[in-house]
Amino acid sequence: MPRRNIFLPTLCIVLLFAVWTFRTPETRPYPSSIDWFEPKSSSSPSPPPSESSSSSSPSRTKHPPPLQGHEAFLSPPHLISIPGNEVDLSQPDAPFVGWPLKRVCDEATWIEGLVYICDNNSGGIGNIRNYIQTCIRYALEAGATGLTIPKIRKRSEKDLADLFTDFLPFDYMFDEQHFRDAINNSCPQVTLYDDVKDIPGVGESPMINNITPKDLGNRDGCESMDQNRHTDRFGQSFRRWLKDEKHGHPPTKENPRLIRFNWGVLFDWQIYRDGPEMAATFGGILKLNDRFLRLGKKTLEKMHAFARADGAEDGAFLGIHLRTESDALGFWPHYDTQSEAYLRQAQKRGYRTAYLATGNLTEADNFIDAAIEMAQMRVVTKVDLLSDDELDELESLSWDQQGLIDYVVLLGSEFFVGVQPSSFSVHLAMKRHLKTGGLYTRPYKTGTEGDGLSHIVGKFDHYWGGWLFLWDGMWP
């Protein structure tokens, strides 16, 4: 072909290539107050890391070192060094794997001026974690472009059943900077506010709508404790409710709408509807703050030393959660049921040392004596292991904060025994279960011998009456 005949086609190809290569990145505007109700068009969410992508680099090692710091929050394609199990997600300080959360956020329909206030959080670590996570997961599905940093209600030291004393800051239990990094890096569409008063446009006396998500779905005939079976449609149902003028004005940047859940919205989102990756990693947004991790690890270190001194060369020990405190519900397994089952497991597995977590000092003494008599097993608590400044620091903590030390130690036990339906026990068993499959862990087989890492005592015959819904609505 003559040279002049190919010049123009070649020039066009070069120009098209240049435009494609150097194009301005497309921004993602928030939907206007008119179009946010419309169904979201199909999108292409970020894919998970794959074997093929990791093999494209000849210098990449098969087992990369654990991620640290900012690296822990990277999403695809930068996260190709963590296809699944290189990070032990069962550890209390495991790095946060952010791409499953990013995928959820990339699929959301965002509403500028919609802010969720996730501060109705009370109880122990199992409940408080789930209150916060359930509220945030609904907020993302709703399309909230704002979240307040969660607060925590302090439990009364005099009456453990009184969960509604002072509002305390997020770092009463958790690492706030870690939480901010997790949201900011994986879900940049969301703005975090320190407090309601910091939300632009709310005024001196902001109006806050209290809702219960289940009320937005037709649940005729459903058991009230059952999870919300309408989570796939919650976003659309909520936006329909939000658009109805009888519930308030449409949210805008200048005139936001504030949403708070009525107390008691927890264990309400069926976690595996989002896929195992999100189920396994979403809990990583809530990491204990450094104070509790440090004291917990020191206690775990001393427990390993105690076990080695008693003949366990690898420092292995049995972890026990005895839930018989004054606020335990009447239909939960009582002391005799729990202690007998725990000691049977100890004898069956041949443990000579055990760590006991309980807030009932009287029954702790009873159990320690029974363990020696029935199983020839020595049992200690955190108070037995710590001394001097460390013991003083422990005793300065609140009842629930002291439970965080138990939480770290029990995660580090070789085998764990707990009780259904304690959310503390259930969460520990689910968190430990992440050892079996990492990022792709399948659900725990409730009411069975489980995964070889934990044994939970309780009644498993009735889904609602036995509170088995905990296992479907709790992120590990």
N, C-alpha and C positions, 0 to 999 in steps of 0.2 A: 504494500500500500504506500502511495506517495507520502512523504514526510508531512506536507501541509494537511493531509486528510486525517492524520492521527493527533495533530497538535491540540485541537479543541477538545476532543474526548479525554485526552490525557490531562489537560488543564482542569476540566470539570471534576475528574476523579480526585486530583490532588486537592482542589479546593474543598470538596465534600469531606475528605479525610481530615483536613485541617480544622474545619468547622466542628466535626464530631469530636476530635481530640481535645480542642481547646475551648469547648463550649462552657458557658457559665453553669455551675451546678444548679440544678433545679431546686428551688426552695419549696417548702411545704407549708403554705399558709393555713392558718386556722380557718375552719368553715365559718361563714357569716351566720348571724342569727337567723337567717332565712333558710339556709340549706343544711344545717347540721341535723335536721330531723330525717332527711332523705337517707335511704339505705346506702351504705358505702359501696363504691364500685370495687370490682375485683382488684386485688393488689398482688404484688410479688414480694412476700415477706423474706427477710434474710434467711438463707438456708443454714442449717447446722454445719459444723465442720465435718469434712468427709475424708475418707481414706485417700481418695484420688487427689484431693487438694494437698494433703500432707505429703504425698509421694512425689509431688512435682519438684520438691527441693531436695537435691541429692545430699545436701549436708545436714538435713534434719535428722536428729536422733530418734530412735523408736520410743524411748522413754524420757521425755524432756523433764527438766527440774520443775518443782512446783512453782506456780506463779506467785509473785510477791507484789505488794503495793499496787500501783496503778495498773500493772499488767493484768491483775486479776479481774478487771472490769472490761477488758477488751472484748469486742464482738467480732463476728466474721467480717472479712476473711482473716483477721489477725489472730483468731483463736484456734487456728488449725492445729496448734500444738496440743490441744486438749480434746481428742476425739471422744473420750468417755471416762476412763477409769484412772487416769494419771493423777488425779486429785482425789484425796480421801475426803469425801463430803461429810463423813460422819464425825469429823473432828470439830470441836467447838470454835476453832479459829480458822476453818477452811476458807480459802480464797473464794470470793464470789464469782461465779461463772454467769456472765450477764446476758449472753446472746438469747436465751429463751425468753427473758423478760423483754429484751429489745424486740423480739418477734411479736410478742403480745402488743407492745406499744405501736409498732409499725402497722398493725392491723386495726387500730382503734379509730373511731370517729371523734375528733376532738371538738370541744365546745369552749370557746374563749369566754372567760368570766365564770365558769363553773368550778367551784372549790369545795372539796370534801374535807371535813374536819374530823379526824380520826382520834378522838380523845376519850371515848367511852370505854376505857380499857382498865380492867380490874382483875384481881385474883392472883394466882401464882404464875410462874413463868410459862406453863403450858397454855393457860387461858389468855394471858396478856399477849403472847406472841400471836395467837390466832385471832384475837380481837383486831389487832393492828393489821395483820395480813389480809383478813377477810375484808376489812374496810377499804384497804388500798386496792385489792383485786376488783372489787365492785367499782371503785372510783375510776379505774382504767377502763373498765367495760362501759361505764357511763360516758366517758370522754372528758373527765375533769382535767382541766389544764392547771389546776392548783391544788396543793395539799398543804395542810398545816403539819408541822413536825408533831408527831403523836406525843401525848402526855400520858402519865400512868397514875391511877388512883392508888394511894397508899392504904394498905390493910391496917386495921387497928391492932396494936400490940396487945391490948387487953381483951379484945373479942375477935378471934380469928375469922369469925363469920361476917364481921363488919368490913366490907370491901370498899367503903365509900368515904374515906377521910380526905386528906389533902390531895390536890393535883400536883404531881411532881414532874420534873423534866425528864426527857427521853433518856438521858444518861444515868437515871436512877438504876437502870439495868443495862442499857445498850450503848454501843459506840455510835455517837451521833454523826461523826465525820464519815464513818464507814457507810452509814445509811444514806447520807447526802451523796456520796460518791456513787453508790449503787443506782440511785434514782437519776442523778444528773447524767451519768455516762450511758445508762441503758435506756432511759426514757426522758430525753431532753425536752420533750414537748410539755413536761410538767414543771411548774415552778413551785418550789418549797418555801413556805412562809413560817417564820418563827412562831407567830401567834395570829389570832384572828384580827387583831387591831393593825397588823402589818399588811393586810390585804388592801390594795388600792381600791378606793371607792366604797368601802363598807360603812363609813360614817361612825358616829358616836355610839349608836345603839343598833348594831346590825341585826337583821332578821335572819334566823337560822331555821330551815325546814328540817324537822325530824321525821325520818321515814324508816320503815322496815321493808327490805327488798322483797320478801315473800308476798307482801300485800299487793305487789304489782303484777302478780300472776294468778291465774285461776287455779286454786289449790283445793277445790271442793273435795272433801273426803280424805284429805291427807292428814297424817299425824303431824301435830304442830312442831315436834322436835326434828322432823325430817329435814334434810337439806333442801335448798331451793332447787327444784327440778327445772327451773326456767332460766338458768344462768345464760344459756345461749341466746335467749331473747330479752335478757334484762336491759341491755343497752337501748334497744328499740322501745321497749315498754317504758323505761325511765324517761327517754326523750319525749315520748308521747305525753307522759305525765307532766314533764317540765314545760312543754309547749302550751299546756292548758292554762289559760289565764286565771282560772279560779284558784290555781295553786301559787300564783305569783307571776312576776314579770319575766320575760325571756332574759337570760344572762347576757351581759355584754362586758367588755373590758372596763368600761366606766361605771357600770352598775351590776356588780357580780351577784350570783346566787350562791348561798352557802347551804351545804347539806351535812347533816349529822345523823348517824344511825341511832335509833332507840337502843337502850341498853339491852344486851342479850343476843346481839347478832354475831354469832361465832359458830364455827364448824358448819357453816352454811353453804360453802362453795365446794362442790365435788372436784377435788384437786386434779384427778386424772383426766378430766375433760380437756385440760390444756396440754395433755401429753406428758409422758414421764420426765422429759427434760425440765419442763417448768415445775412439775411437782417436786423434783429432786433438788432444784436450785433456788426456788423463790424464798425459802426460809433463810437463805444466805444474806438477805438484806438486813437481817437482825442478828448482829454479832454482839456478844457480851462485851462490856467495856473492859479496858485493859486491867483495871483493878481486880475484877472478879476472875478474869482469865489467869492473872498472875497468882492469886491466892489459891485458885482451884488447881492449877498445875503444881504448885508447891505441895498441896495436900495429896495430890495423886502421886507425886514423886515419893512422898513419905509412905504412902500406902504400898507402893511397889517394894520399897525397902523393908517394910514390915512383913510383907508376904515372903520375900526372899529369906529373911531371917528365920521364918517359920518353915522353911524347907522348899518353897516354890522357887526353883532356880531362875525362872523367867519372870518372877514377880507377879504371876497371874493371881487374880483374886475374884471372888464372887461379889457382885454389886447387888444390894438389896434396897428396895424402897418399901418401907413399912408405913402405910397410910392409914393411921388411926387417930389423928389429931381431933380436937374438939369440933372442928368444922366439917368433918367427914360426914357425908349423908348417911342416913340410917340404913338404907338398903344396900350399901356397899359391903363387901366381905369384911367381917369383923376380924379382930386380932387372931383368934384361934384359927380361922380359915387361912389367913395369910401366913401366919408363922408355920403352921403344919406343912403347907405347900412349899414354902421357901426351904424349910429344912429337908424335905424330901428331895428337892432338887440338889441341895448341897451334898447329901449322902450319895445320890445317884451319880453325881459328877466328881465326887472325891475331893471337894474343896476343904482345905484346912484353915483358910483365912477368908474373911469377908468384911466388906465395908457396908455399914448400915446408915441409911439416910432416913431420918424421922424427926418430927418435932415433938413427939410424945416421949418425954424422958422416962416416965414410969415404965411404959411398955418397952422402951429400948433396953432398960435393965432386965426386964423379964425375958426378952428375946436373947440377949447376950448370955444369960444363965442357961436358957434352954438349948442354945446352940452348942455350948460346951457339953451338956449332959447327953443330948440326943445325937449330935453329929460330930463330936470331938473337934469342933471348929471354933476358932477364936475370932471374935467379932469386935471391930472398933468403929468409932465415929470420928468425924472431923475434929471434935473437941479433944479426943484422945491423941490424935496425931500431931496437932499443932501446939506450940508452946511460945512463951515469951511474947515478943512483939507481934508475931503472927496470930497468936491466940487473942491478944488484945484487939487486933484489927478485926478478927472474926466477930468478936463479941460486940464490937461497935456497929455491926451491920444490923439491919432490920431482919425480921423473921423470913421474909421472902428473899431478901438478898443473901442470907445465909444458905437458902436453898439453891442458889446459883453455884455455890461451891460444891454442893452435893452433885449437881448437874454435871459439872466438869469431871468429877471423879467417876461417876457412874458410867459416863460415856467411855471412860478409859478402862473399865473392868473387862475381864475376859468373857464373863457371862453375866447377864442381868436378869433379876426377877422383880416384877412389879405387879400392880393390881389394876384391873379394869373396874370402874371407869375413870380412874385418876388420869387427868390430862397430862400430868407430869410423867407418869409411867408410860402412857401411850406414846407421848412425844419421844421419850428416850428410846423406846423400842423401835419407832419408825426412823429416828435419826441413826441409830446403830445399824438398821437394816440397809442403809445406803452403802455399807461395806460390800454388799453382795453384788451390786450392779452399777455402782457409781451413778453417772449421769442417766443411765437407762434402767434404773432400778424398777422392778415390777412391784405391784402392791404386796404388802405384808399379808401372809395368810393367817388371818385372825382366828383365834380359838384353836390353833393347832400347835405342834411343836415348833412351828415358825421356821426361822432361818438358821437355827443352831447358835444364835447369839443372845437370845432373850426368851424368857418364859413369862407370860402374863396370866395371872390368876383371876378368875371371875366367871360370870355366867354369860354364855354366848348363844343362848337359845332364841333370844328375842332381839330383833334389830333395834327397835326404839327403846323398849323397856330395859335392855341391857346396855344401852348407849353405844352400840356398835357403830353408829354414825360418826363417832369420833374418828375412826380410822379412814373414813371417806372424805372428811372435811378438815383434816389437819395436815399442814405442810411440815415435813421433817426439818 
